[in-house]
Amino acid sequence: MNRQRLSGWGRTAPAMSEVLSPASEEAVVDDLAQADAVIARGLGRSYGDAAQLSGGVVLDNRSLGGIGAIASDGVVTVGAGVSFDELLNVAIPLGWFVPVTPGTRQVTLGGAVAADVHGKNHHRDGSIGDHVLEMRLVTPSGVHTVTPTSEPDLFWATIGGMGLTGVVTTVTLRLIKIDTDKVLVDTTRFACLDDVMAAMVAGDDDYRYSVAWVDCMTRGASMGRAILTRGEHATRRDLEATSLDAPAPAKLRVPFNAPSGLLNPLSIRVFNEAWFRSAPAHREGEEQSLGSFFHPLDGVGDWNRLYGRRGFVQYQFAVSDAEAECVVRAIERLSSSGVPSFLAVLKRFGPANHGLLSFPFSGWTLALDLPVGPAALPEVLDDLDEMVIEAGGRVYLAKDSRLSPGSVRVMYPRLPEFLAVKDRVDPRHQLTSDLARRLHLVGR
């Protein structure tokens, strides 16, 4: 056991914890039996305090490895500590791809289950929980093999449950077949937010993948101007020459913390202007590699250091189609505040799954990266909370670092069901985290 200072990817609220690295399910059982307060952790890519535990024990799942053989129907069992990067390095050369991927490959399968991660294809394929067939789960009450039909309440409490029901040791899921390592991408530039949202409603169902970059620093008629990229996996018939190469590792790395204030309203306006103008007005069928389309930020290692020592907040919310105006009002509030957003991503969601704390549901989701520092930031975030609650929406717990207990209970109406399952499998509430403590989700 060793004591480490841990934080989320946003680096805003570090905590000192005792870290263990169990290498087997049996070791997880032993560690859980001896710890009063414990949470599992993967690669630390949740943005806030979900995978840290001040004064408690953190189980680093990276030693829970192993990738089984991929069956003819794409079914594979992997250790919970296996990253998307490691799985893709094996799967892509064999003609398989993950059914859902977040914006980085540097996430473990256990962490992906805990956050029920989604990607650019939720409107078509749902989140990762929709593709998980079975999990092995260590709880204080015992070891469980859970599926959507065997212990479904525990299965769907664990999908999106932020690690608070148990420690996942293996995940069985079904991959999708691919012919090539390329995506055919259509790109369109839009002069304002209304236009890009209308285009996404009208056309996203024609594409498997869709995402829009939104400029939150512009006002007036050009508020929310955007670049929409939509794509499909390229087939052998689409390309003159085909390959199945795994994504390349990061070629660049941020070696130190950038000076505080580097990402300020002026620098971000300049960047956004250049980025918007560099995009084509309209382009169809561009070949892009799997890595550049799905995980562009993975090309720069430790990119979170660009925000300086104070770090950044990622704020992601979801609202229904009927409350699309909330997206407009949120960007209006941000653009008028002067609080800079270096990265703003807009996507469409399809129907929710059965996850008791799963984030996505039909409608819209907007994710904002906001540097810590501007005096107006806390007030802006509080205002966004109010807008989202009034619209019947919710904030993504895997990105959160500041929600209040009252807000989370309104945003997640199935929370009492989740807590009932947790009380059954973890009656002493050993499984906890700084996020769970902050949101009063546990008794300790």
Sine and cosine of phi, psi and omega as CSV:
sin_phi,cos_phi,sin_psi,cos_psi,sin_omega,cos_omega
0.00,0.00,0.65,-0.76,0.06,-1.00
-0.63,-0.78,0.49,-0.87,-0.06,-1.00
-1.00,-0.02,0.78,-0.63,-0.04,-1.00
-0.71,-0.70,0.45,-0.89,0.11,-0.99
-1.00,-0.08,0.90,-0.44,-0.09,-1.00
-0.88,-0.47,0.49,-0.87,0.11,-0.99
-0.50,-0.87,0.19,-0.98,0.14,-0.99
-0.98,0.20,0.02,-1.00,-0.05,-1.00
-0.91,0.43,-0.42,0.91,0.04,-1.00
-0.98,0.22,-0.28,0.96,0.12,-0.99
0.88,0.47,0.58,0.82,-0.10,-1.00
-0.99,-0.16,-0.40,0.92,-0.10,-0.99
-0.60,-0.80,0.95,0.31,-0.05,-1.00
-0.91,0.41,0.40,-0.92,-0.01,-1.00
-0.61,-0.79,0.53,-0.85,0.09,-1.00
-1.00,-0.06,0.79,-0.61,-0.03,-1.00
-0.65,-0.76,0.39,-0.92,0.16,-0.99
-1.00,0.06,0.79,-0.62,-0.12,-0.99
-0.93,-0.36,0.79,-0.61,0.12,-0.99
-0.90,-0.44,0.46,-0.89,-0.01,-1.00
-0.80,-0.60,0.97,0.24,-0.01,-1.00
-0.91,0.42,0.67,-0.75,-0.06,-1.00
-0.96,-0.27,0.07,1.00,0.00,-1.00
-0.44,-0.90,0.27,-0.96,0.05,-1.00
-0.89,0.46,-0.62,0.78,0.02,-1.00
-0.88,0.48,-0.62,0.78,0.03,-1.00
-0.92,0.39,-0.59,0.81,0.06,-1.00
-0.89,0.45,-0.69,0.73,0.03,-1.00
-0.84,0.54,-0.73,0.68,-0.02,-1.00
-0.90,0.44,-0.72,0.70,-0.03,-1.00
-0.90,0.44,-0.64,0.77,-0.01,-1.00
-0.93,0.37,-0.55,0.83,-0.01,-1.00
-0.93,0.37,-0.45,0.89,-0.08,-1.00
-0.99,-0.13,-0.20,0.98,-0.09,-1.00
-0.99,-0.13,0.68,-0.73,0.08,-1.00
-0.98,0.20,-0.59,0.81,-0.01,-1.00
-0.62,-0.78,0.80,-0.60,-0.15,-0.99
-0.50,-0.87,0.49,-0.87,0.13,-0.99
-0.57,-0.82,0.55,-0.84,0.07,-1.00
-1.00,0.07,0.42,-0.91,-0.02,-1.00
-0.59,-0.81,0.65,-0.76,0.08,-1.00
-0.98,-0.21,-0.92,-0.40,-0.03,-1.00
-1.00,-0.09,0.15,0.99,0.11,-0.99
0.94,0.33,0.52,0.85,-0.05,-1.00
-0.99,-0.10,-0.03,1.00,0.24,-0.97
-0.91,0.41,0.60,-0.80,-0.21,-0.98
-0.98,0.18,-0.48,0.88,-0.09,-1.00
-0.97,-0.26,-0.78,-0.63,-0.16,-0.99
-0.93,-0.37,0.46,0.89,-0.07,-1.00
-0.96,0.28,-0.45,0.89,-0.09,-1.00
-0.88,-0.48,0.63,0.78,0.08,-1.00
-0.61,-0.79,0.34,-0.94,-0.09,-1.00
-0.47,-0.88,0.98,-0.18,-0.04,-1.00
-0.88,0.48,0.86,-0.52,0.03,-1.00
0.97,0.23,0.03,1.00,-0.03,-1.00
-0.93,-0.37,-0.30,-0.95,-0.03,-1.00
-0.94,-0.34,0.75,-0.66,0.08,-1.00
-0.93,-0.36,0.81,-0.59,0.04,-1.00
-1.00,-0.10,0.96,-0.29,0.05,-1.00
-0.96,0.28,0.89,-0.46,-0.13,-0.99
-1.00,0.03,0.11,0.99,-0.14,-0.99
-0.91,0.41,-0.36,0.93,0.04,-1.00
-1.00,0.09,-0.08,1.00,0.07,-1.00
-1.00,0.04,0.95,0.30,-0.14,-0.99
-0.98,-0.18,-0.30,-0.95,0.04,-1.00
0.98,-0.21,0.77,-0.63,0.07,-1.00
-0.84,-0.54,0.89,-0.47,-0.01,-1.00
-0.96,0.27,0.07,-1.00,0.06,-1.00
-0.93,0.38,0.62,-0.79,0.05,-1.00
-1.00,0.06,0.86,-0.50,-0.03,-1.00
-0.95,0.30,0.18,-0.98,-0.05,-1.00
-0.90,0.44,-0.38,0.92,0.05,-1.00
-0.99,-0.12,0.17,0.98,0.07,-1.00
1.00,0.03,0.02,1.00,-0.02,-1.00
-0.97,0.24,0.72,-0.69,-0.01,-1.00
-0.56,-0.83,0.58,-0.81,0.09,-1.00
-0.94,-0.35,0.77,-0.63,-0.04,-1.00
-0.76,-0.65,0.44,-0.90,0.12,-0.99
-0.92,0.39,0.53,-0.85,-0.06,-1.00
-0.90,0.43,-0.35,0.94,0.01,-1.00
-1.00,0.03,-0.01,1.00,0.04,-1.00
-0.96,0.30,0.72,-0.69,0.02,-1.00
-1.00,0.05,0.34,-0.94,0.13,-0.99
-0.84,0.55,-0.62,0.79,0.00,-1.00
-0.86,0.50,-0.74,0.68,-0.01,-1.00
-0.91,0.41,-0.67,0.74,0.01,-1.00
-0.90,0.43,-0.68,0.74,-0.01,-1.00
-0.92,0.38,-0.54,0.84,0.04,-1.00
-0.89,0.46,-0.49,0.87,0.06,-1.00
-1.00,0.06,-0.68,0.73,-0.19,-0.98
-0.97,0.23,-0.68,0.74,-0.11,-0.99
-0.87,0.49,-0.73,0.68,0.02,-1.00
-0.87,0.50,-0.34,0.94,0.03,-1.00
-1.00,-0.07,0.01,1.00,0.04,-1.00
1.00,0.03,0.51,0.86,0.01,-1.00
-0.77,-0.63,0.45,-0.89,0.03,-1.00
-0.64,-0.77,0.41,-0.91,0.02,-1.00
-0.93,0.36,0.58,-0.81,-0.05,-1.00
-0.94,0.34,-0.43,0.90,0.02,-1.00
-0.57,-0.82,0.70,-0.71,0.08,-1.00
-0.68,-0.73,0.68,-0.73,0.14,-0.99
-0.96,0.29,-0.13,-0.99,-0.08,-1.00
-0.97,0.23,0.05,1.00,0.07,-1.00
-0.65,-0.76,0.55,-0.83,0.11,-0.99
-0.99,0.12,-0.18,0.98,-0.09,-1.00
-1.00,0.02,0.84,0.54,0.05,-1.00
-0.71,-0.71,0.70,-0.71,0.05,-1.00
-0.99,0.17,0.35,-0.94,0.04,-1.00
-0.90,0.43,-0.58,0.81,0.07,-1.00
-0.90,0.44,-0.68,0.73,0.04,-1.00
-0.91,0.41,-0.60,0.80,0.01,-1.00
-0.89,0.45,-0.65,0.76,0.05,-1.00
-0.90,0.43,-0.72,0.70,-0.04,-1.00
-0.86,0.51,-0.58,0.81,-0.01,-1.00
-0.99,-0.12,-0.06,1.00,-0.13,-0.99
0.68,0.74,0.89,0.45,-0.13,-0.99
-0.89,0.46,0.48,-0.88,0.04,-1.00
-0.81,-0.58,0.16,-0.99,0.01,-1.00
-0.64,-0.77,-0.50,-0.87,-0.04,-1.00
-0.99,0.16,-0.01,1.00,-0.10,-1.00
-0.86,-0.51,0.36,0.93,-0.03,-1.00
-0.88,0.48,-0.57,0.82,-0.01,-1.00
-0.89,0.46,-0.33,0.94,0.01,-1.00
-0.94,-0.34,-0.63,0.77,-0.21,-0.98
-0.84,-0.53,0.02,1.00,0.01,-1.00
0.96,0.28,-0.34,-0.94,-0.02,-1.00
-0.96,-0.26,0.01,-1.00,-0.12,-0.99
-0.88,0.48,-0.53,0.85,-0.01,-1.00
-0.88,0.48,-0.44,0.90,0.02,-1.00
-0.95,0.31,-0.20,0.98,-0.08,-1.00
-0.89,-0.46,0.01,1.00,0.05,-1.00
-0.99,0.10,0.78,-0.62,-0.03,-1.00
-0.99,-0.12,-0.51,0.86,-0.07,-1.00
-0.28,-0.96,0.50,-0.86,0.10,-1.00
-0.67,-0.74,0.51,-0.86,0.26,-0.97
-0.98,-0.18,0.76,-0.64,-0.14,-0.99
-0.73,-0.69,0.84,-0.55,0.06,-1.00
-0.99,-0.12,0.86,-0.50,0.05,-1.00
-0.86,-0.50,0.24,-0.97,0.07,-1.00
-0.88,0.48,-0.33,0.95,0.00,-1.00
-1.00,-0.09,-0.02,1.00,0.02,-1.00
0.63,-0.78,0.00,-1.00,0.01,-1.00
-0.99,-0.14,0.74,-0.68,-0.08,-1.00
-0.83,-0.56,0.61,-0.79,0.26,-0.96
-0.98,-0.22,0.92,-0.39,-0.13,-0.99
-0.89,-0.45,0.64,-0.77,0.06,-1.00
-0.69,-0.72,0.14,-0.99,0.06,-1.00
-0.89,0.46,-0.30,0.95,0.00,-1.00
-0.93,-0.38,-0.32,0.95,0.07,-1.00
-0.95,-0.31,0.90,-0.43,-0.15,-0.99
0.81,0.58,0.82,0.57,-0.06,-1.00
-0.88,0.48,-0.54,0.84,0.00,-1.00
-0.90,0.44,-0.66,0.75,0.03,-1.00
-0.95,0.31,-0.61,0.79,0.05,-1.00
-0.85,0.53,-0.78,0.62,-0.09,-1.00
-0.98,0.18,-0.26,0.97,0.19,-0.98
-0.97,0.23,-0.50,0.86,0.00,-1.00
-0.98,0.20,-0.60,0.80,0.07,-1.00
-0.92,0.38,0.94,-0.35,-0.04,-1.00
0.99,0.12,0.09,1.00,-0.08,-1.00
-0.99,0.12,0.14,0.99,0.09,-1.00
0.83,0.55,0.54,0.84,0.09,-1.00
0.97,0.24,0.18,0.98,-0.14,-0.99
-1.00,-0.04,-0.02,1.00,0.06,-1.00
-0.97,-0.23,-0.31,0.95,-0.04,-1.00
0.25,-0.97,0.00,-1.00,0.01,-1.00
-0.97,-0.25,0.91,-0.41,0.05,-1.00
-0.95,0.30,0.74,-0.67,0.01,-1.00
-0.94,-0.35,-0.55,0.83,0.10,-0.99
-0.64,-0.76,0.44,-0.90,0.02,-1.00
-0.74,-0.67,0.76,-0.65,0.12,-0.99
-0.94,-0.35,0.82,-0.57,-0.02,-1.00
-0.62,-0.79,0.18,-0.98,0.01,-1.00
-0.94,-0.33,0.83,-0.56,0.06,-1.00
-0.99,0.13,0.18,-0.98,0.06,-1.00
-0.94,-0.35,0.52,-0.85,-0.03,-1.00
-0.99,0.16,0.69,-0.72,0.10,-1.00
-0.76,-0.65,0.47,-0.89,0.03,-1.00
-1.00,-0.06,-0.51,0.86,-0.13,-0.99
-0.63,-0.78,0.12,-0.99,0.06,-1.00
-0.99,-0.17,0.46,0.89,-0.02,-1.00
-0.84,-0.54,0.42,-0.91,0.13,-0.99
-0.86,-0.51,0.70,-0.72,0.11,-0.99
-1.00,-0.03,0.86,-0.50,-0.22,-0.97
-0.88,-0.48,0.74,-0.67,0.16,-0.99
-0.97,-0.24,0.75,-0.66,-0.02,-1.00
-0.84,-0.54,0.71,-0.71,0.05,-1.00
-0.67,-0.75,0.68,-0.73,0.03,-1.00
-0.99,-0.16,0.70,-0.71,-0.02,-1.00
-0.85,-0.53,0.63,-0.77,-0.11,-0.99
-0.98,0.19,-0.28,0.96,-0.03,-1.00
-0.41,-0.91,0.22,-0.98,-0.07,-1.00
-0.91,0.42,-0.69,0.72,-0.03,-1.00
-0.83,0.56,-0.65,0.76,-0.04,-1.00
-0.92,0.38,-0.67,0.74,-0.03,-1.00
-0.94,0.34,-0.60,0.80,0.02,-1.00
-0.91,0.41,-0.64,0.77,0.04,-1.00
-0.89,0.45,-0.65,0.76,0.00,-1.00
-0.91,0.41,-0.61,0.80,0.00,-1.00
-0.93,0.36,-0.66,0.75,0.05,-1.00
-0.89,0.46,-0.67,0.74,-0.08,-1.00
-0.96,0.26,-0.54,0.84,-0.20,-0.98
-0.83,-0.55,-0.17,0.98,-0.08,-1.00
-0.88,0.47,-0.53,0.85,-0.02,-1.00
-0.91,0.42,-0.25,0.97,0.03,-1.00
-1.00,0.09,-0.10,0.99,-0.05,-1.00
-0.80,-0.60,0.53,-0.85,0.09,-1.00
-0.97,0.25,-0.57,0.82,-0.07,-1.00
-0.83,-0.56,0.67,-0.74,0.01,-1.00
-0.43,-0.90,0.68,-0.73,0.07,-1.00
-0.37,-0.93,0.57,-0.82,0.03,-1.00
-0.83,-0.55,0.76,-0.65,0.22,-0.98
-1.00,0.09,0.75,-0.67,-0.07,-1.00
-0.86,-0.51,0.71,-0.70,0.06,-1.00
-1.00,0.04,0.95,-0.32,-0.03,-1.00
-1.00,-0.07,0.16,0.99,-0.02,-1.00
-0.98,-0.20,-0.11,0.99,-0.01,-1.00
-1.00,-0.07,0.39,-0.92,-0.01,-1.00
-0.77,-0.64,0.05,-1.00,0.09,-1.00
0.92,0.39,-0.62,-0.78,-0.10,-1.00
-0.91,0.42,-0.42,0.91,-0.03,-1.00
-0.99,-0.17,0.21,0.98,0.00,-1.00
-0.85,0.53,0.76,-0.65,0.04,-1.00
0.95,0.32,0.42,0.91,0.09,-1.00
-0.82,0.57,0.46,-0.89,-0.23,-0.97
-0.50,-0.87,0.31,-0.95,0.13,-0.99
-0.85,-0.53,0.89,-0.45,-0.04,-1.00
-0.98,-0.21,0.81,-0.58,0.06,-1.00
-0.85,-0.52,0.76,-0.65,-0.01,-1.00
-0.69,-0.72,0.58,-0.81,-0.10,-0.99
-0.45,-0.90,0.14,-0.99,0.07,-1.00
-0.65,-0.76,0.47,-0.88,0.11,-0.99
-0.89,0.47,0.74,-0.67,0.05,-1.00
-0.96,0.27,0.63,-0.77,0.07,-1.00
-0.98,-0.19,0.13,-0.99,0.03,-1.00
-0.87,0.49,-0.56,0.83,0.00,-1.00
-0.93,0.38,-0.37,0.93,-0.07,-1.00
-0.99,0.14,-0.38,0.93,-0.18,-0.98
-0.86,-0.51,0.53,-0.85,0.07,-1.00
-0.95,0.30,-0.65,0.76,0.03,-1.00
-0.77,-0.63,0.69,-0.72,-0.06,-1.00
-0.87,-0.49,0.39,-0.92,0.05,-1.00
-0.46,-0.89,0.24,-0.97,0.06,-1.00
-0.68,-0.73,0.93,0.36,-0.04,-1.00
-0.99,-0.16,0.66,-0.75,0.07,-1.00
-0.93,0.38,0.45,-0.89,0.01,-1.00
-0.86,0.51,0.58,-0.81,0.01,-1.00
-0.97,0.26,0.51,-0.86,0.07,-1.00
-0.94,0.35,0.19,-0.98,-0.02,-1.00
-0.85,0.52,0.73,-0.68,0.03,-1.00
-1.00,-0.08,-0.37,0.93,0.01,-1.00
-0.85,-0.52,0.37,-0.93,0.04,-1.00
-0.54,-0.84,0.66,-0.75,0.08,-1.00
-0.99,0.13,0.93,-0.37,-0.19,-0.98
-0.99,0.15,-0.25,0.97,-0.05,-1.00
-0.43,-0.90,0.22,-0.98,0.04,-1.00
-0.93,0.36,0.77,-0.64,0.06,-1.00
-0.92,0.39,0.43,-0.90,0.06,-1.00
-0.85,0.53,0.65,-0.76,0.03,-1.00
-0.85,0.52,0.69,-0.72,0.00,-1.00
1.00,-0.01,-0.01,1.00,0.03,-1.00
-0.85,0.52,-0.69,0.73,0.04,-1.00
-1.00,-0.04,1.00,0.04,-0.03,-1.00
-0.89,-0.46,0.11,-0.99,-0.04,-1.00
-0.81,0.59,-0.63,0.78,-0.02,-1.00
-0.93,0.37,-0.76,0.65,-0.05,-1.00
-0.91,0.42,-0.59,0.80,-0.01,-1.00
-0.96,0.29,-0.58,0.81,0.08,-1.00
-0.88,0.47,-0.66,0.75,0.01,-1.00
-0.90,0.44,-0.72,0.69,0.03,-1.00
-0.87,0.49,-0.73,0.68,-0.04,-1.00
-0.88,0.47,-0.63,0.78,0.02,-1.00
-0.89,0.46,-0.72,0.70,-0.01,-1.00
-0.91,0.41,-0.66,0.75,-0.02,-1.00
-0.91,0.42,-0.70,0.72,-0.02,-1.00
-0.90,0.44,-0.70,0.71,-0.06,-1.00
-0.96,0.29,-0.39,0.92,0.01,-1.00
-0.97,0.23,-0.32,0.95,-0.02,-1.00
-0.98,0.21,0.57,-0.82,0.04,-1.00
-0.93,0.36,0.53,-0.85,0.09,-1.00
-0.87,0.49,-0.62,0.78,0.09,-1.00
-0.29,-0.96,0.76,-0.65,0.03,-1.00
-0.55,-0.83,0.66,-0.75,-0.04,-1.00
-0.85,-0.53,0.57,-0.82,0.16,-0.99
0.93,0.36,0.46,0.89,0.03,-1.00
-0.95,0.30,0.74,-0.67,0.07,-1.00
-0.98,0.21,0.83,-0.56,0.10,-1.00
-0.78,-0.63,0.55,-0.83,0.04,-1.00
-0.95,0.32,0.36,-0.93,0.04,-1.00
-0.85,0.53,-0.65,0.76,-0.02,-1.00
-0.91,0.41,-0.71,0.71,-0.06,-1.00
-0.95,0.32,-0.52,0.86,-0.01,-1.00
-0.98,0.20,-0.73,0.69,-0.10,-0.99
-1.00,0.02,-0.55,0.84,-0.18,-0.98
-0.71,-0.70,0.84,0.55,-0.07,-1.00
-0.88,0.48,-0.56,0.83,-0.03,-1.00
-0.95,0.30,-0.30,0.96,0.05,-1.00
-0.93,0.36,-0.21,0.98,0.07,-1.00
-0.95,0.31,-0.20,0.98,0.01,-1.00
-0.81,-0.58,0.94,-0.34,0.00,-1.00
-0.94,0.34,0.58,-0.81,0.04,-1.00
0.82,0.58,0.64,0.77,-0.05,-1.00
-0.92,0.40,-0.30,0.95,0.02,-1.00
-0.91,0.41,-0.28,0.96,0.06,-1.00
-0.93,0.37,-0.28,0.96,0.04,-1.00
-0.89,0.46,-0.35,0.94,-0.02,-1.00
-1.00,0.06,-0.01,1.00,0.02,-1.00
0.99,0.17,-0.04,-1.00,-0.09,-1.00
-0.92,0.39,-0.45,0.89,-0.03,-1.00
-0.97,0.25,-0.32,0.95,0.08,-1.00
0.98,0.17,-0.32,-0.95,-0.05,-1.00
-0.48,-0.87,0.30,-0.95,0.05,-1.00
-0.94,-0.35,0.74,-0.67,0.22,-0.98
-0.97,-0.26,0.79,-0.62,-0.02,-1.00
-0.89,-0.46,0.91,-0.41,0.03,-1.00
-0.82,-0.57,0.77,-0.63,0.01,-1.00
-0.76,-0.65,0.32,-0.95,0.05,-1.00
-0.76,-0.64,0.63,-0.77,0.09,-1.00
-0.65,-0.76,0.33,-0.94,-0.02,-1.00
-0.97,0.25,0.22,-0.98,0.07,-1.00
-0.85,0.52,-0.59,0.81,-0.01,-1.00
-0.91,0.41,-0.34,0.94,-0.01,-1.00
-0.93,-0.37,0.52,0.85,0.00,-1.00
-0.85,0.52,-0.46,0.89,0.00,-1.00
-0.88,0.48,-0.39,0.92,0.04,-1.00
-0.89,0.47,-0.60,0.80,0.05,-1.00
-0.88,0.47,-0.70,0.72,0.01,-1.00
-0.89,0.45,-0.73,0.69,-0.03,-1.00
-0.92,0.40,-0.56,0.83,0.04,-1.00
-0.90,0.43,-0.69,0.73,0.00,-1.00
-0.94,0.33,-0.59,0.81,0.11,-0.99
-0.86,0.51,-0.70,0.71,-0.01,-1.00
-0.90,0.44,-0.67,0.75,-0.02,-1.00
-0.93,0.37,-0.72,0.70,-0.06,-1.00
-0.92,0.39,-0.53,0.85,0.00,-1.00
-0.99,0.16,-0.32,0.95,-0.07,-1.00
-0.98,0.18,-0.41,0.91,-0.11,-0.99
0.99,0.11,-0.05,1.00,0.08,-1.00
-0.95,0.30,0.86,-0.51,-0.09,-1.00
-0.98,0.22,0.61,-0.79,0.14,-0.99
-0.86,-0.51,0.92,-0.39,-0.06,-1.00
-0.96,0.29,-0.52,0.85,-0.04,-1.00
-0.62,-0.78,0.83,-0.55,0.07,-1.00
-0.77,-0.64,0.81,-0.58,-0.10,-0.99
-0.81,-0.58,0.78,-0.63,-0.02,-1.00
-0.90,-0.44,0.74,-0.67,0.00,-1.00
-0.63,-0.78,0.27,-0.96,0.10,-1.00
-0.98,-0.19,0.62,-0.78,0.08,-1.00
-0.94,-0.34,0.54,-0.84,0.17,-0.99
-1.00,-0.07,-0.25,-0.97,-0.05,-1.00
-0.87,0.50,0.49,-0.87,0.07,-1.00
-0.94,0.34,0.42,-0.91,0.17,-0.99
-1.00,-0.06,-0.29,-0.96,-0.07,-1.00
-1.00,-0.02,0.07,1.00,-0.01,-1.00
-0.86,0.51,0.79,-0.61,-0.09,-1.00
-0.92,0.40,-0.53,0.85,0.05,-1.00
-0.87,-0.49,0.30,0.96,0.03,-1.00
-0.91,0.41,0.60,-0.80,-0.13,-0.99
-0.99,0.16,-0.75,0.66,-0.19,-0.98
-0.95,0.30,0.55,-0.83,0.23,-0.97
-0.46,-0.89,0.26,-0.97,-0.17,-0.99
-0.81,0.59,0.77,-0.64,0.04,-1.00
0.63,-0.77,-0.75,-0.66,-0.13,-0.99
-0.86,-0.51,0.50,-0.87,0.20,-0.98
-0.69,-0.72,0.68,-0.73,0.04,-1.00
-0.82,-0.57,0.79,-0.61,0.03,-1.00
-0.90,-0.43,0.74,-0.67,-0.07,-1.00
-0.81,-0.59,0.75,-0.66,0.14,-0.99
-0.99,-0.17,0.87,-0.49,-0.14,-0.99
-0.80,-0.59,0.91,-0.41,0.01,-1.00
-0.88,0.47,0.66,-0.75,0.10,-0.99
-0.96,0.29,0.66,-0.75,0.02,-1.00
0.59,-0.81,-0.77,0.64,-0.03,-1.00
-0.86,0.51,0.71,-0.70,-0.04,-1.00
-0.87,0.49,-0.50,0.87,-0.05,-1.00
-0.99,0.16,-0.15,0.99,-0.13,-0.99
-0.85,0.52,-0.76,0.65,-0.02,-1.00
-0.86,0.52,-0.66,0.75,0.00,-1.00
-0.91,0.41,-0.65,0.76,0.02,-1.00
-0.88,0.47,-0.70,0.72,-0.01,-1.00
-0.91,0.42,-0.63,0.78,0.06,-1.00
-0.89,0.46,-0.66,0.76,0.04,-1.00
-0.89,0.45,-0.64,0.77,0.04,-1.00
-0.89,0.45,-0.65,0.76,0.06,-1.00
-0.82,0.57,-0.74,0.68,-0.03,-1.00
-0.89,0.46,-0.68,0.74,0.03,-1.00
-0.87,0.49,-0.72,0.70,-0.05,-1.00
-0.91,0.42,-0.69,0.73,0.01,-1.00
-0.90,0.44,-0.70,0.71,0.02,-1.00
-0.88,0.48,-0.51,0.86,0.00,-1.00
-1.00,0.06,0.04,1.00,-0.02,-1.00
0.95,0.30,0.42,0.91,-0.04,-1.00
-0.99,-0.16,-0.20,-0.98,-0.02,-1.00
-0.48,-0.87,0.33,-0.94,0.06,-1.00
-0.97,-0.25,0.60,-0.80,-0.04,-1.00
-0.96,0.27,0.86,-0.51,-0.05,-1.00
-0.92,0.40,-0.49,0.87,0.02,-1.00
-0.93,0.37,-0.30,0.95,0.03,-1.00
-0.97,-0.23,-0.25,0.97,-0.19,-0.98
-0.97,0.23,0.55,-0.83,0.11,-0.99
-0.64,-0.77,0.15,0.99,-0.16,-0.99
-0.42,-0.91,0.03,1.00,0.02,-1.00
-0.86,0.51,0.40,-0.92,0.06,-1.00
-1.00,-0.10,0.39,-0.92,0.04,-1.00
-0.84,0.54,-0.64,0.77,0.01,-1.00
-0.90,0.44,-0.65,0.76,-0.02,-1.00
-0.91,0.42,-0.68,0.74,-0.07,-1.00
-0.92,0.39,-0.51,0.86,0.02,-1.00
-0.95,0.33,-0.50,0.87,0.08,-1.00
-0.97,0.23,-0.66,0.75,-0.06,-1.00
-0.94,0.34,-0.52,0.85,-0.06,-1.00
-0.87,-0.48,0.99,0.12,-0.09,-1.00
-0.91,0.41,-0.28,0.96,0.02,-1.00
-1.00,-0.03,0.19,0.98,0.01,-1.00
-0.84,0.54,-0.67,0.75,0.04,-1.00
-0.85,0.52,-0.60,0.80,0.06,-1.00
-0.89,0.45,-0.68,0.74,0.02,-1.00
-0.88,0.48,-0.72,0.69,-0.05,-1.00
-0.91,0.41,-0.51,0.86,0.05,-1.00
-0.91,0.41,-0.67,0.75,0.06,-1.00
-0.91,0.42,-0.69,0.72,0.00,-1.00
-0.87,0.49,-0.68,0.73,0.01,-1.00
-0.87,0.50,-0.52,0.85,-0.02,-1.00
-0.96,0.29,-0.69,0.72,-0.09,-1.00
-1.00,-0.06,-0.27,0.96,-0.03,-1.00
-0.65,-0.76,0.91,0.41,-0.14,-0.99
-0.88,0.47,-0.46,0.89,0.02,-1.00
-1.00,-0.08,0.07,1.00,0.02,-1.00
0.81,0.59,0.75,0.67,0.11,-0.99
-0.93,0.37,-0.59,0.81,-0.02,-1.00
-0.99,0.17,0.93,-0.36,-0.05,-1.00
-0.49,-0.87,0.06,-1.00,-0.01,-1.00
-0.34,-0.94,0.16,-0.99,0.06,-1.00
-0.89,0.46,-0.57,0.82,0.07,-1.00
-0.90,0.43,-0.72,0.69,-0.02,-1.00
-0.89,0.46,-0.64,0.77,0.05,-1.00
-0.91,0.41,-0.71,0.70,-0.03,-1.00
-0.88,0.47,-0.62,0.79,-0.04,-1.00
-1.00,-0.05,0.11,0.99,0.03,-1.00
0.84,0.55,0.70,0.71,0.03,-1.00
-1.00,-0.01,-0.16,0.99,-0.03,-1.00
-0.68,-0.73,0.26,-0.97,-0.04,-1.00
-1.00,0.00,0.07,1.00,-0.01,-1.00
-0.66,-0.75,0.00,0.00,0.00,0.00
